[in-house]
Amino acid sequence: MGNAKPTPLRAAPTESGDALPQFKTPPLDPTARRDRPNGPLDGDSQAKLWEAFTPTKPKRWSRYFAGRRWAIQRVITAIEEEQAHVVIFGARGIGKTSLANVLAESASQVEYQVLRCPCSADITFEEIFRGFLRNLPSEFMDRSARAKNPAVEHFEQLLPRGSFGPTEMTVALSYLKLEHVILIIDEFDRVNSDQLKNQLAETIKNLSDISARITFIVVGIAQNLDELIGKHPSIQRHLVAVHLPLMEAPELRALIEVGESASGMHFDDATRESVVSFAKGLPYYAQLMCLYSGRHALERGSAAVEMQDLREAMAQVLNEADPVTAAMYDMATQGERNGFMTDVMFAAARCRFDRFGAFTATDAADVSLDTDERKLRELTLHKALSTLTLPQNGAVLEKHRTPSGTTKYTFQHQTMRQYILVRQARQRGLI
């Protein structure tokens, strides 16, 4: 077995005479394409489209990023002026990692040293910080510190061989003198260990107390700060929390315009506004519909994206929807056989909501269900929305009580609002 050679992969014969689908382009390298001019429709158009609209991966470069200017400025101010650490949190698909990437690019251009660590469910404190310190060379120490540690090549060698904690980390990083380092800890919501959360909190406090030249940017999915990093009152004064809300319509329009410029495609006004309307503030969904509709436009040989392309894109979005979201919807509406609950779901998806997607029964009662402007009564909606929080009805919604006593609702899955609207678009005359 040990001497066996790997067998080269060969194309398997097909059961019919039809050839299997083949890859059409090599893997896309954004760094190789980012300075290329946008030309007319050509063989590279599909690659440019994929590079411009990236629903399945974060934006890597600022030239593809739109909106969130206030968030970028808040983080920069926190680091440069307040010497604070930053926590960026919000719903899935809201653009947290894209924001962190843009910040990393900007910081690197002014000679911050930026390092990253993506988290897994079982990652440990030692795994995060051994890897981190291994990437800090001894050249980042001042002359006197290097004289005390002549054999040290990188900061990890300042740690004990076995386990270590915040105290040892603080001692090691106290030698950091000549550079300012930013460590981005991404996907921190995946961490299950309360011990790790406590250790990170203690490390942040210790490093802040000694004014160490390091800033943490912690990124993750959460509805509030405590949910992501735990309750640690002692570090609150050292942190700036940036809760990313849903995007405003002008930001989504800017996102599409940036994609148009990068891809060489053009969305007509009606199509662009429909994408904004269906996305309901979620950049993931806007990019998904732009990518799919742009692809359909290219298939018919056009760089102009029109409503017919968006209709095809929406059908594809439904076919490829998250099966959990689809199952919850079908449980709530009994596969749309329950017309009343189908109306309730539409009203919940269509109504106005706050920056973070929360709405009230009053909001839902303002929605016209059809061209006859039929609406549901507010009292009826109070009861129906409450039942949609129950497991037997799909647990589609979560109920929240505000300090003023108002009952608000949010969708348990962020993409449920968009899924409902896309699924009911034709029968409601939305497109």
Buried (B, 14 or more C-beta within 10 A) or exposed (E): EEEEEEEEEEEEEEEEEEEEEEEEEEEEEBEEEEEEEBEEBEEBBBBBBBBBBBBEEBBBBBBBBBBBEEBBEBBBEBBBEEBBBBBBBBBEBBBBBBBBBBBBBBBEEEEBBBBBBBBEEEBBBBBBBBEBBBBBEBEBBEEEBBEEBEEBEBBBBBBEEEEBBBEBBBBBBBBBBEBBBBBBBBBBBBBEBEEBBBBBBBBBBBBBEEEBBBBBBBBBBBBEBEEBBBEBEEBEEBBBBBBBBBBEEEBBBBBBBBBBBBBBBBBBEEBBBBBBBBBBBBBBBBBBBBBBBBBBBBEEEBBEBBBEBBBBBBBBBEEEBEEEBBEBBBBBBEEBEBEEBBBBBBBBBBBEBEEBBBBBBBBBBEBEBEEEEEBBEBEBBBEBBBBBBEEEBBBBBBEEEEEEEEBBBBBBBBBBBBBBBBBBBEEBEBB
